């Protein structure tokens, strides 16, 4: 299980490593208690594009918080 960053934070330019070995890159994610909302930032607003449950995430690698 991965150690969650502070919840209710937006992370930009992140790689999500899944429990099945797959890796995806996302422009932005919003960390919640039970998973992450994936999306992007446009005009300084977070645009929701989907959701990944916490039990599918092995690790998140991101470097910029908003």
Secondary structure, DSSP 8 states (H G I E B T S, - for coil): ------SS-EEEEEEEEETTS-EEEEEEEEEETTEEEEEEEETTEEEEEEEEEGGGEEEEE--EE-
